Amino acid sequence: MNYTIDQLVDLESIRDVARRYCRGVDRLDIEEMKSAYWSDATDDHGTFVGNAWEFAEHCMVGHLRWRSTAHCIFNHTITLETDGRHARGEIYNVSYLYQKDADVLDTWHGRYLDLYQKRVGEWRILERVCVHEHTSSRAVDPMLIDVDKFRQGDFDRPADGRLIGP
């Protein structure tokens, strides 16, 4: 398919929305996570169905049970609607969630089905449905290097009052 420059900018802007969501939830940065959604957006995450900004608040508490998380996204398919203001997306995701109180790694495989909307030149999620494909939990053996010498996954979470970066 041949895209115009404006369409390519729209596609990259939508991909940035997906990255902001993942980074926001992993860093427990509520403002970054909310910046992926419109304030009137909805999110259906199975155990939470409702306003997306309320879902972000829910995650800030719910994700405290993990010492670190990594929401990894792949195969982001985006279809731009002809009105220039809406797009639909499907994102495959694998999320790694390392439990805080045990050496256990929880892994989630799923997809995000999104409706994006462009308002005043900015793209955000208007509707999201999280689709479950597979989950697992397994005990994690320690690495052969001394990982205690590294800063740990929750080191730069703004929720802990730390600034992002060195």
Secondary structure by P-SEA (a helix, b strand, c coil): ccccaaaaaaaaaaaaaaaaaaaaaaaccaaaaaaaccccbbbccccccccaaaaaaaaaaaaccccccccccccbbbbbcccccbbbbbbbbbbbbbbccccbbbbbbbbbbbbbbbcccbbbbcbbbbbbcccbbbbbcccccccccccccccccccccccccc
